Amino acid sequence: MADALRDELLSVPGIAGAEVDTGEGVAGVRVQLAVGADAAAVGAAVREVLIHHGMRPAEAIAEAAVGPPPPPGAPGSVVSFPLVGEHAITEPASAASNIEPPDTQPAPSTPQIASPQRLESVAVEETAAGLSVMLRVNTGEVVDVTLHAGLAGLDAAVVEAVAELTGSAPVRLVAVSGATHDEVPVLTVVLATADRGDIAGAAVQLGGRAFAVARAAWAALKSPV
């Protein structure tokens, strides 16, 4: 990279010599002006070459020669172009630099896929005011429904809470039945809806009855049919 950069700099009109500082990457370049060369025009051309190579040049620094003036026909002064980072895109802009970085567009963000809503827990609580059922889903939503008297009231309250969580039309519990398949208990609920008629859903009862009823009602109300 250093040799190619030096050759390109030497091809710029007005440059009599070029030196590339190397180490870990490229730290800067120095060019020697030809006699009578326009320093401003040469500096602009050097900056364009550096930017073309993905570098960001800082303000040029003229190095004054020590001793008497050079004899006629001798090369002109030496001008250094220290770099602010090897790559213009990845390095921060320097306060001394008068070259703006190229416009860049932010990378498009990866769309986030929302997790499907699912029933997380069902809790039945007994207080001085009576019994209540609380349903929670994975999105953090919680619904509390006051129970009516008796076991049927518990099932109906669970169904009511599920209907509220799923945004369903008014729902009424018609029946709850249990069966065993291969020694696995299964609860089936039948629900009457205002817009879909009677629908049914089933769930395996691995724990308490309330959670199984909730899962069965959830399956029925979430069914596309």
PADRENTOR-913318 format. One record per atom (N, C-alpha, C, CB): x, y, z; residue number from 1; atom name. Coordinates in steps of 0.2 Angstrom, whole numbers, always signed. Each point is the difference from the previous one (the first is absolute). Glycine has a CB too. Example, Ala and Ser with C-alpha at 12.3 -4.5 7.8 and 13.67 -1.06 7.14 Angstrom:
REM PADRENTOR-913318
c1:c2:c3:i:at
+66:-28:+39:1:N
-4:+6:+0:1:CA
+4:+6:+0:1:C
-9:-6:+6:1:CB
+7:+11:-10:2:N
+4:+6:+1:2:CA
-4:+5:+3:2:C
+6:-3:-10:2:CB
This chain:
REM PADRENTOR-913318
c1:c2:c3:i:at
+4:-6:+0:1:N
-4:+6:+0:1:CA
+4:+6:+0:1:C
-9:-6:+6:1:CB
+15:+6:-2:2:N
+4:+6:+0:2:CA
+3:+2:-6:2:C
+3:-3:+12:2:CB
+0:-2:-16:3:N
+3:+1:-7:3:CA
-5:+3:-5:3:C
+8:-10:+3:3:CB
-14:+7:-3:4:N
-5:+2:-4:4:CA
-2:+8:+1:4:C
-4:-12:-1:4:CB
+4:+13:+8:5:N
-2:+7:+2:5:CA
+6:+5:-2:5:C
-7:-5:+9:5:CB
+13:+3:-8:6:N
+6:+4:-2:6:CA
+0:+1:-7:6:C
+6:-4:+9:6:CB
-7:-1:-14:7:N
+0:+1:-7:7:CA
-6:+5:-2:7:C
+5:-12:-1:7:CB
-11:+11:+4:8:N
-5:+5:-2:8:CA
+1:+7:+2:8:C
-8:-10:+1:8:CB
+12:+11:+5:9:N
+1:+6:+2:9:CA
+6:+3:-5:9:C
-3:-3:+12:9:CB
+7:-1:-14:10:N
+6:+3:-4:10:CA
-3:+2:-7:10:C
+8:-7:+6:10:CB
-14:+4:-8:11:N
-3:+2:-6:11:CA
-4:+7:+0:11:C
-1:-13:-3:11:CB
+0:+15:+9:12:N
-3:+7:+1:12:CA
+5:+5:-3:12:C
-7:-4:+10:12:CB
+4:+9:-14:13:N
+4:+5:-3:13:CA
+2:+5:+6:13:C
-5:-1:-11:13:CB
+12:+3:+11:14:N
+2:+4:+5:14:CA
+4:-3:+6:14:C
-9:+7:-3:14:CB
+9:-14:+3:15:N
+3:-4:+5:15:CA
+7:-3:-2:15:C
-12:-3:+5:15:CB
+17:+5:-2:16:N
+7:-2:-2:16:CA
+2:-7:+4:16:C
+3:+12:-3:16:CB
-6:-13:+9:17:N
+1:-6:+4:17:CA
-5:-1:+5:17:C
+12:+2:-2:17:CB
-13:-8:+3:18:N
-5:-3:+5:18:CA
+3:-5:+5:18:C
-9:+3:-9:18:CB
+6:-3:+15:19:N
+2:-5:+5:19:CA
-6:-2:+4:19:C
+12:+5:+0:19:CB
-13:-11:+1:20:N
-6:-3:+4:20:CA
+3:-2:+6:20:C
-6:-3:-11:20:CB
+3:+5:+17:21:N
+2:-2:+6:21:CA
-4:-7:+2:21:C
+3:+12:+4:21:CB
+0:-17:-3:22:N
-3:-6:+1:22:CA
+2:-3:+7:22:C
-1:-3:-12:22:CB
-3:-1:+15:23:N
+1:-3:+6:23:CA
-6:-5:+1:23:C
+6:+10:+5:23:CB
-10:-9:-1:24:N
-7:-4:+1:24:CA
-5:+4:-5:24:C
+3:-4:+12:24:CB
-3:+2:-18:25:N
-4:+4:-5:25:CA
+4:+6:-3:25:C
-10:-4:+6:25:CB
+7:+9:-8:26:N
+3:+6:-2:26:CA
-1:+6:+4:26:C
-2:-4:-12:26:CB
+7:+7:+15:27:N
-1:+6:+5:27:CA
+0:+6:-4:27:C
+6:-7:+9:27:CB
-3:+8:-15:28:N
+0:+7:-3:28:CA
+4:-1:-6:28:C
-2:+6:+11:28:CB
+2:+0:-15:29:N
+5:+0:-6:29:CA
+3:+7:+0:29:C
-8:-8:-6:29:CB
+14:+8:+3:30:N
+3:+7:-1:30:CA
+2:+0:-7:30:C
+5:+0:+11:30:CB
-6:+6:-14:31:N
+1:+1:-7:31:CA
+5:+6:-1:31:C
-11:-4:-3:31:CB
+15:+4:-2:32:N
+5:+6:-1:32:CA
-2:+3:-6:32:C
+9:-5:+5:32:CB
-11:+12:-5:33:N
-2:+4:-5:33:CA
+5:+1:-6:33:C
-8:+5:+8:33:CB
+6:-5:-14:34:N
+5:+2:-5:34:CA
+1:+7:+0:34:C
-4:-10:-7:34:CB
+9:+13:+3:35:N
+1:+7:+0:35:CA
-6:+3:-4:35:C
+13:-2:+0:35:CB
-16:+7:+4:36:N
-5:+4:-3:36:CA
-7:-3:+0:36:C
+8:+4:-7:36:CB
-8:-10:+11:37:N
-7:-3:+0:37:CA
-5:+4:+5:37:C
+6:-11:-2:37:CB
-12:+11:+0:38:N
-5:+3:+4:38:CA
-2:-5:+6:38:C
-5:+6:-10:38:CB
+7:-3:+16:39:N
+0:-5:+6:39:CA
-8:-1:+2:39:C
+11:+5:+4:39:CB
-15:+0:-5:40:N
-7:-2:+1:40:CA
-3:-5:-5:40:C
-1:+12:+4:40:CB
+3:-11:-10:41:N
-3:-5:-5:41:CA
+3:-7:+1:41:C
-1:+9:-8:41:CB
+7:-9:+10:42:N
+3:-7:+1:42:CA
-3:-3:+7:42:C
+11:+4:-6:42:CB
-12:+0:+11:43:N
-3:-2:+6:43:CA
-7:-3:-1:43:C
+6:+8:+6:43:CB
-10:-5:-11:44:N
-7:-2:-1:44:CA
+0:-7:-4:44:C
-4:+12:+0:44:CB
+9:-12:-4:45:N
+1:-7:-4:45:CA
+2:-5:+4:45:C
+3:+6:-10:45:CB
+2:-5:+15:46:N
+2:-5:+5:46:CA
-6:-2:+4:46:C
+12:+4:+0:46:CB
-16:+0:+3:47:N
-6:-2:+4:47:CA
-5:-4:-4:47:C
+1:+11:+6:47:CB
-2:-10:-13:48:N
-4:-4:-4:48:CA
+3:-7:+0:48:C
-4:+10:-7:48:CB
+10:-10:+6:49:N
+3:-7:-1:49:CA
+0:-4:+7:49:C
+8:+5:-8:49:CB
-7:-2:+14:50:N
-1:-3:+6:50:CA
-7:-2:+1:50:C
+9:+7:+5:50:CB
-14:-3:-6:51:N
-7:-2:+1:51:CA
-2:-6:-5:51:C
-2:+12:+4:51:CB
+5:-12:-10:52:N
-1:-5:-4:52:CA
+2:-7:+3:52:C
+1:+8:-10:52:CB
+4:-7:+14:53:N
+3:-6:+3:53:CA
-3:-2:+7:53:C
+11:+2:-6:53:CB
-17:+2:+7:54:N
-3:-2:+6:54:CA
+3:+3:+6:54:C
-4:-10:-5:54:CB
+8:+16:+5:55:N
+3:+3:+5:55:CA
-3:+7:+1:55:C
+11:-7:-2:55:CB
-10:+10:+8:56:N
-2:+6:+2:56:CA
+6:+5:+2:56:C
-11:-5:+4:56:CB
+13:+9:-9:57:N
+6:+4:+2:57:CA
-2:+6:+4:57:C
+5:-3:-11:57:CB
+0:+5:+16:58:N
-1:+6:+4:58:CA
+3:+6:-4:58:C
+0:-7:+11:58:CB
-1:+12:-8:59:N
+3:+6:-3:59:CA
+8:-1:-2:59:C
-9:+8:+7:59:CB
+11:-6:-13:60:N
+6:+0:-2:60:CA
+5:+4:+5:60:C
-4:-3:-12:60:CB
+10:+0:+13:61:N
+5:+4:+4:61:CA
+6:+1:-4:61:C
-4:-5:+11:61:CB
+6:+11:-12:62:N
+6:+2:-4:62:CA
+6:-1:+4:62:C
-6:+8:-8:62:CB
+11:-11:+6:63:N
+6:-1:+4:63:CA
+6:+5:-3:63:C
-3:-13:+3:63:CB
+4:+18:+1:64:N
+5:+5:-2:64:CA
+7:-3:+0:64:C
-7:+9:+4:64:CB
+11:-8:-10:65:N
+6:-2:+0:65:CA
+5:+4:+4:65:C
-2:-4:-11:65:CB
+7:+1:+14:66:N
+5:+3:+5:66:CA
+6:+2:-4:66:C
-4:-6:+10:66:CB
+6:+12:-10:67:N
+6:+2:-4:67:CA
-2:+5:-5:67:C
+6:-11:+3:67:CB
-1:+12:-7:68:N
-1:+5:-6:68:CA
-5:-2:-5:68:C
+12:+4:+2:68:CB
-15:+1:-6:69:N
-5:-2:-5:69:CA
+3:-5:-5:69:C
-6:+11:+2:69:CB
+2:-16:-5:70:N
+3:-4:-5:70:CA
+2:+3:-6:70:C
-7:-9:+5:70:CB
+12:+6:-8:71:N
+2:+4:-6:71:CA
-5:-1:-6:71:C
+12:-3:+3:71:CB
-11:+7:-8:72:N
-5:+0:-6:72:CA
+0:-7:-3:72:C
+2:+12:-2:72:CB
-8:-14:+1:73:N
-2:-6:-3:73:CA
+0:-6:+5:73:C
+6:+4:-9:73:CB
-5:-2:+15:74:N
-1:-6:+6:74:CA
-7:-1:+1:74:C
+11:+3:+5:74:CB
-13:-9:-3:75:N
-7:-1:+2:75:CA
-3:+5:+5:75:C
+1:-12:-3:75:CB
-8:+13:+3:76:N
-3:+4:+5:76:CA
+0:-3:+7:76:C
-6:+5:-9:76:CB
+2:-2:+13:77:N
-1:-2:+7:77:CA
-3:-7:+1:77:C
-1:+12:+3:77:CB
+1:-14:+3:78:N
-3:-7:+1:78:CA
-6:+1:+4:78:C
+11:-5:+1:78:CB
-17:+2:-3:79:N
-6:+1:+3:79:CA
-2:-7:+3:79:C
-4:+10:-8:79:CB
+2:-10:+14:80:N
-3:-7:+4:80:CA
-7:+0:+0:80:C
+10:-1:+7:80:CB
-13:-5:-8:81:N
-7:-1:+1:81:CA
-1:-5:+5:81:C
-2:+3:-12:81:CB
+2:-2:+18:82:N
-2:-5:+5:82:CA
-7:-2:-1:82:C
+8:+5:+8:82:CB
-9:-12:-6:83:N
-7:-3:-1:83:CA
-3:+0:+6:83:C
+4:-6:-10:83:CB
-11:+7:+10:84:N
-4:-1:+6:84:CA
-3:-7:-1:84:C
-3:+12:+2:84:CB
+6:-17:+0:85:N
-2:-7:-1:85:CA
+1:-2:-8:85:C
-9:+1:+9:85:CB
+10:-8:-9:86:N
+1:-3:-7:86:CA
-6:+0:-4:86:C
+9:-7:+4:86:CB
-15:+6:-2:87:N
-6:+0:-4:87:CA
-5:+5:+2:87:C
+2:-12:-1:87:CB
-4:+16:-3:88:N
-4:+6:+1:88:CA
-7:-2:+3:88:C
+5:+6:-9:88:CB
-8:-12:+7:89:N
-6:-2:+3:89:CA
+0:-2:+7:89:C
-3:-3:-11:89:CB
+8:+0:+13:90:N
+0:-3:+7:90:CA
+4:+5:+5:90:C
+0:-11:-5:90:CB
+3:+16:+3:91:N
+4:+4:+5:91:CA
-4:+6:+1:91:C
+11:-4:-4:91:CB
-11:+7:+10:92:N
-4:+6:+2:92:CA
+4:+6:-4:92:C
-4:-4:+11:92:CB
+0:+10:-12:93:N
+2:+5:-4:93:CA
+5:+4:+5:93:C
-11:+1:-7:93:CB
+16:+2:+4:94:N
+5:+4:+4:94:CA
-2:+7:+0:94:C
+9:-7:-3:94:CB
-8:+11:+9:95:N
-2:+7:+0:95:CA
+4:+4:-5:95:C
-3:-1:+12:95:CB
+9:-1:-13:96:N
+5:+3:-5:96:CA
-2:-1:-7:96:C
+9:+0:+9:96:CB
-13:-5:-11:97:N
-1:-2:-6:97:CA
-5:+4:-4:97:C
+3:-12:+3:97:CB
-2:+14:-9:98:N
-5:+4:-3:98:CA
-4:-4:-6:98:C
+7:+10:+2:98:CB
-6:-17:-1:99:N
-4:-5:-5:99:CA
-5:-3:+4:99:C
+10:-1:-7:99:CB
-16:+1:+4:100:N
-6:-3:+3:100:CA
+0:-7:-2:100:C
-7:+10:+0:100:CB
+5:-15:+4:101:N
-1:-7:-1:101:CA
-6:-1:-5:101:C
+5:-4:+11:101:CB
-4:-1:-16:102:N
-6:-1:-4:102:CA
-6:-2:+4:102:C
+8:-4:-9:102:CB
-14:+6:+5:103:N
-6:-1:+3:103:CA
-1:-8:+1:103:C
-5:+11:-5:103:CB
+2:-13:+10:104:N
-1:-7:+1:104:CA
-7:-1:+3:104:C
+12:-2:+2:104:CB
-15:-3:-4:105:N
-7:-2:+2:105:CA
+0:-5:+5:105:C
-5:+3:-11:105:CB
+1:-2:+17:106:N
+0:-5:+5:106:CA
-2:-7:-3:106:C
-2:+9:+9:106:CB
+5:-14:-6:107:N
-2:-7:-3:107:CA
-7:-1:+3:107:C
+11:-4:+0:107:CB
-16:+1:-5:108:N
-6:-2:+2:108:CA
-1:-4:+6:108:C
-3:+1:-12:108:CB
-1:+0:+17:109:N
-1:-4:+6:109:CA
-3:-6:-2:109:C
-1:+10:+7:109:CB
+2:-15:-3:110:N
-3:-7:-1:110:CA
-7:+0:+3:110:C
+11:-5:+0:110:CB
-16:+4:-4:111:N
-7:+0:+3:111:CA
+0:-5:+6:111:C
-5:+4:-11:111:CB
+1:-2:+16:112:N
-1:-4:+6:112:CA
-6:-4:-1:112:C
+6:+8:+7:112:CB
-6:-14:-6:113:N
-6:-4:-1:113:CA
-3:-1:+7:113:C
+4:-6:-10:113:CB
-10:+8:+11:114:N
-3:+0:+6:114:CA
-2:-7:+2:114:C
-5:+11:-1:114:CB
+6:-13:+7:115:N
-2:-7:+3:115:CA
-7:-1:+0:115:C
+10:+0:+7:115:CB
-13:-5:-9:116:N
-7:-2:+0:116:CA
-3:+1:+7:116:C
+1:-7:-10:116:CB
-6:+9:+11:117:N
-3:+1:+6:117:CA
-2:-7:+3:117:C
-5:+12:-3:117:CB
+6:-14:+9:118:N
-1:-6:+3:118:CA
-2:+1:+7:118:C
+7:-6:-8:118:CB
-11:+1:+11:119:N
-2:+0:+7:119:CA
+5:-2:+4:119:C
-11:-3:-3:119:CB
+13:+7:+8:120:N
+5:-2:+5:120:CA
-1:-2:+6:120:C
+6:+9:-6:120:CB
-12:-7:+9:121:N
-2:-2:+7:121:CA
-7:+2:+2:121:C
+12:+1:+4:121:CB
-15:-5:+0:122:N
-6:+1:+3:122:CA
+0:-1:+7:122:C
-6:-4:-10:122:CB
+3:+9:+14:123:N
+1:+0:+7:123:CA
-7:+1:+3:123:C
+12:+4:+0:123:CB
-14:-8:+5:124:N
-7:+1:+3:124:CA
+2:+3:+7:124:C
-6:-9:-7:124:CB
+3:+14:+9:125:N
+1:+4:+6:125:CA
-6:+0:+5:125:C
+9:+6:-6:125:CB
-9:-7:+12:126:N
-5:+0:+4:126:CA
+1:+6:+5:126:C
-3:-12:+0:126:CB
-2:+17:+0:127:N
+1:+6:+4:127:CA
-6:+1:+4:127:C
+7:+5:-8:127:CB
-8:+0:+12:128:N
-6:+2:+4:128:CA
-5:+1:-4:128:C
+7:+5:+9:128:CB
-6:-2:-15:129:N
-6:+2:-5:129:CA
-2:-7:-4:129:C
+5:+12:-1:129:CB
-1:-17:+2:130:N
-2:-6:-4:130:CA
+5:-3:-4:130:C
-11:+4:-1:130:CB
+10:-8:-4:131:N
+5:-3:-4:131:CA
+1:+4:-7:131:C
-3:-11:+5:131:CB
+9:+11:-7:132:N
+2:+4:-7:132:CA
+5:-5:-3:132:C
-3:+12:+4:132:CB
+3:-11:-11:133:N
+4:-4:-4:133:CA
+4:+5:-4:133:C
-8:-10:-1:133:CB
+15:+9:+1:134:N
+4:+5:-4:134:CA
+4:-4:-5:134:C
+1:+7:+10:134:CB
-1:-5:-17:135:N
+3:-3:-5:135:CA
+6:+5:-2:135:C
-11:-6:-4:135:CB
+16:+3:+2:136:N
+6:+4:-3:136:CA
+3:-3:-6:136:C
+3:+3:+12:136:CB
-1:+1:-17:137:N
+3:-3:-6:137:CA
+7:+2:-1:137:C
-11:+1:-5:137:CB
+15:-3:+1:138:N
+7:+1:-1:138:CA
+2:+7:-2:138:C
+1:-12:-3:138:CB
-6:+16:+1:139:N
+1:+7:-2:139:CA
-1:+5:+6:139:C
-4:-3:-11:139:CB
+2:+0:+17:140:N
+0:+4:+6:140:CA
-7:+2:+2:140:C
+11:+4:-3:140:CB
-16:-5:-2:141:N
-7:+2:+2:141:CA
-3:-5:+5:141:C
-1:+4:-12:141:CB
-3:-1:+16:142:N
-3:-4:+6:142:CA
-8:+2:+0:142:C
+11:+0:+7:142:CB
-15:-5:-6:143:N
-7:+2:+1:143:CA
-3:-4:+6:143:C
-1:+1:-13:143:CB
-2:+3:+17:144:N
-3:-3:+6:144:CA
-8:+0:-1:144:C
+9:+5:+7:144:CB
-12:-10:-5:145:N
-7:-1:+0:145:CA
-3:-3:+6:145:C
+1:-2:-12:145:CB
-6:+5:+15:146:N
-3:-2:+6:146:CA
-4:-6:-1:146:C
-1:+11:+4:146:CB
+1:-16:+0:147:N
-3:-7:+0:147:CA
-7:+0:+2:147:C
+11:-5:+1:147:CB
-15:+1:-4:148:N
-7:-1:+2:148:CA
+1:-6:+5:148:C
-6:+5:-11:148:CB
+0:-7:+14:149:N
+0:-5:+5:149:CA
+1:-7:-3:149:C
-7:+7:+8:149:CB
+10:-12:-5:150:N
+0:-6:-3:150:CA
+6:-2:-5:150:C
-12:+0:+2:150:CB
+13:-6:-4:151:N
+5:-2:-4:151:CA
-1:+3:-7:151:C
+2:-10:+6:151:CB
-9:+9:-8:152:N
-1:+3:-7:152:CA
+1:+7:-1:152:C
-9:-8:+0:152:CB
+9:+12:+6:153:N
+1:+7:+0:153:CA
+8:+1:-1:153:C
-9:+2:+7:153:CB
+13:-6:-5:154:N
+7:+0:-1:154:CA
+2:-1:-7:154:C
+2:-4:+11:154:CB
-5:-1:-14:155:N
+1:-2:-7:155:CA
-2:+6:-5:155:C
-2:-12:+2:155:CB
-4:+15:+0:156:N
-3:+6:-4:156:CA
+4:+6:+1:156:C
-11:-5:+1:156:CB
+14:+6:+5:157:N
+4:+6:+1:157:CA
+7:-1:-4:157:C
-5:+2:+11:157:CB
+8:-8:-11:158:N
+6:-1:-4:158:CA
-2:+1:-7:158:C
+4:-8:+8:158:CB
-9:+6:-11:159:N
-2:+1:-7:159:CA
-1:+7:-2:159:C
-5:-11:+0:159:CB
+2:+15:+5:160:N
-1:+7:-1:160:CA
+6:+4:+0:160:C
-11:-1:+6:160:CB
+16:-1:-2:161:N
+7:+3:+0:161:CA
+3:-1:-6:161:C
+1:-1:+12:161:CB
-1:-6:-15:162:N
+3:-1:-6:162:CA
-3:+4:-6:162:C
+3:-12:+5:162:CB
-9:+12:-5:163:N
-4:+4:-5:163:CA
+3:+7:+0:163:C
-10:-7:+0:163:CB
+11:+10:+6:164:N
+2:+7:+0:164:CA
+7:+1:-2:164:C
-8:+2:+9:164:CB
+12:-7:-7:165:N
+7:+0:-3:165:CA
+1:+0:-7:165:C
+3:-5:+11:165:CB
-7:+0:-14:166:N
+1:-1:-7:166:CA
-4:+5:-5:166:C
+1:-12:+3:166:CB
-5:+17:+1:167:N
-4:+5:-4:167:CA
-6:-3:-4:167:C
+11:+6:-1:167:CB
-13:-12:+4:168:N
-6:-3:-3:168:CA
-7:+3:+1:168:C
+7:-11:+1:168:CB
-12:+10:-5:169:N
-6:+2:+1:169:CA
-3:-3:+7:169:C
-2:+2:-13:169:CB
-3:+1:+15:170:N
-3:-3:+6:170:CA
-1:-8:+0:170:C
-6:+11:+2:170:CB
+9:-15:+3:171:N
+0:-7:+0:171:CA
-3:-3:+6:171:C
+10:+1:-7:171:CB
-14:-6:+6:172:N
-3:-3:+5:172:CA
+2:-8:+1:172:C
-10:+8:-1:172:CB
+11:-10:+7:173:N
+2:-7:+0:173:CA
-6:-5:+0:173:C
+10:+4:+7:173:CB
-10:-8:-11:174:N
-5:-5:-1:174:CA
+1:-6:+4:174:C
-3:+4:-12:174:CB
+9:-7:+11:175:N
+1:-7:+4:175:CA
+7:-1:+0:175:C
-10:-5:-4:175:CB
+12:+1:+10:176:N
+7:-2:+1:176:CA
+0:-7:+1:176:C
+4:+11:+5:176:CB
-1:-15:-9:177:N
+0:-8:+1:177:CA
+8:-2:+0:177:C
-11:-1:-6:177:CB
+11:-5:+10:178:N
+7:-3:+0:178:CA
+0:-7:-2:178:C
+2:+7:+10:178:CB
+4:-9:-13:179:N
+1:-7:-2:179:CA
+7:-1:+1:179:C
-9:+1:-9:179:CB
+10:-8:+8:180:N
+7:-2:+1:180:CA
+2:-4:-7:180:C
-1:-1:+13:180:CB
+7:+3:-16:181:N
+2:-3:-6:181:CA
+7:-3:+2:181:C
-6:+8:-8:181:CB
+7:-14:+8:182:N
+7:-3:+1:182:CA
+2:+2:+7:182:C
+3:-1:-12:182:CB
-7:+1:+17:183:N
+1:+2:+7:183:CA
+2:+7:+1:183:C
+3:-12:+1:183:CB
-5:+16:-7:184:N
+2:+7:+1:184:CA
-7:+4:+0:184:C
+11:-1:-6:184:CB
-12:+5:+12:185:N
-7:+3:+0:185:CA
+0:+6:-4:185:C
-1:-3:+12:185:CB
-5:+4:-16:186:N
-1:+5:-4:186:CA
-6:+4:+1:186:C
+6:-6:-9:186:CB
-6:+13:+10:187:N
-6:+4:+1:187:CA
-3:+3:-7:187:C
+4:+2:+12:187:CB
-10:-3:-13:188:N
-3:+4:-6:188:CA
-5:+5:+2:188:C
+2:-11:-7:188:CB
-2:+17:+4:189:N
-5:+5:+1:189:CA
-4:+1:-6:189:C
+8:+5:+9:189:CB
-14:-3:-8:190:N
-4:+2:-5:190:CA
-3:+7:+1:190:C
-4:-12:-2:190:CB
+5:+17:-2:191:N
-1:+7:+1:191:CA
-5:+2:-6:191:C
+11:+2:+5:191:CB
-16:+3:-2:192:N
-4:+3:-5:192:CA
+2:+7:-1:192:C
-10:-7:+4:192:CB
+11:+9:-10:193:N
+2:+6:-2:193:CA
-5:+4:-4:193:C
+12:-4:+0:193:CB
-11:+10:-1:194:N
-5:+4:-3:194:CA
+1:+1:-8:194:C
-1:+6:+10:194:CB
+7:-7:-12:195:N
+2:+0:-7:195:CA
+2:-6:-3:195:C
+4:+11:+2:195:CB
-3:-17:+2:196:N
+3:-6:-3:196:CA
-5:-6:+2:196:C
+12:+5:+0:196:CB
-17:-4:+4:197:N
-4:-5:+2:197:CA
+4:-4:+5:197:C
-6:-1:-11:197:CB
+4:-6:+12:198:N
+3:-4:+5:198:CA
+7:-2:-2:198:C
-11:-4:+4:198:CB
+16:+4:+0:199:N
+7:-2:-2:199:CA
+2:-4:+6:199:C
+2:+10:-7:199:CB
+3:-14:+6:200:N
+3:-4:+5:200:CA
+8:+0:+0:200:C
-11:-8:-1:200:CB
+14:+6:+7:201:N
+7:+0:+0:201:CA
+2:-5:+5:201:C
+1:+11:-4:201:CB
+4:-14:+4:202:N
+2:-6:+5:202:CA
+8:+2:+2:202:C
-8:-9:-5:202:CB
+9:+6:+11:203:N
+7:+1:+3:203:CA
+1:-6:+5:203:C
+0:+13:-2:203:CB
+7:-15:+2:204:N
+2:-5:+4:204:CA
+0:+3:+7:204:C
+7:-6:-9:204:CB
-10:+3:+14:205:N
+0:+2:+7:205:CA
+6:-3:+4:205:C
-12:+2:+0:205:CB
+18:+2:+0:206:N
+6:-3:+4:206:CA
+0:+3:+7:206:C
+6:-1:-11:206:CB
-10:+6:+12:207:N
+1:+3:+7:207:CA
-7:+2:+2:207:C
+11:+5:-2:207:CB
-13:+1:+4:208:N
-6:+1:+3:208:CA
-5:+1:-6:208:C
+5:+6:+10:208:CB
-12:-6:-8:209:N
-5:+0:-4:209:CA
-1:+7:-4:209:C
-6:-9:+7:209:CB
+7:+14:-3:210:N
-1:+7:-3:210:CA
+5:+1:-5:210:C
-3:+4:+11:210:CB
+9:-6:-11:211:N
+5:+1:-5:211:CA
-2:-4:-7:211:C
+9:+2:+9:211:CB
-11:-8:-8:212:N
-2:-4:-5:212:CA
-6:+3:-4:212:C
+4:-10:+6:212:CB
-9:+12:-2:213:N
-6:+4:-3:213:CA
+2:+6:-4:213:C
-7:-4:+10:213:CB
+12:+8:-7:214:N
+2:+6:-3:214:CA
+3:-2:-7:214:C
+2:+6:+11:214:CB
+3:-11:-11:215:N
+3:-2:-6:215:CA
-5:-3:-5:215:C
+10:-3:+7:215:CB
-15:-1:-5:216:N
-5:-2:-5:216:CA
-4:+6:-3:216:C
-1:-11:+7:216:CB
-1:+15:-3:217:N
-4:+6:-2:217:CA
+5:+4:-5:217:C
-7:+1:+11:217:CB
+13:+0:-9:218:N
+5:+4:-4:218:CA
+0:-4:-7:218:C
+7:+4:+10:218:CB
-6:-10:-10:219:N
+0:-4:-6:219:CA
-6:+1:-5:219:C
+8:-8:+6:219:CB
-14:+8:-2:220:N
-6:+1:-4:220:CA
+0:+7:-3:220:C
-6:-8:+7:220:CB
+7:+13:-3:221:N
+0:+7:-2:221:CA
+5:+2:-5:221:C
-5:+3:+11:221:CB
+11:-6:-11:222:N
+5:+2:-4:222:CA
+0:-4:-7:222:C
+7:+2:+10:222:CB
-11:-7:-10:223:N
-1:-4:-6:223:CA
-3:+4:-6:223:C
-2:-10:+7:223:CB
+5:+10:-13:224:N
-2:+4:-6:224:CA
-7:-3:-3:224:C
+12:+3:-2:224:CB
-14:-9:+4:225:N
-6:-3:-3:225:CA
-6:+2:+5:225:C
+7:-9:-6:225:CB
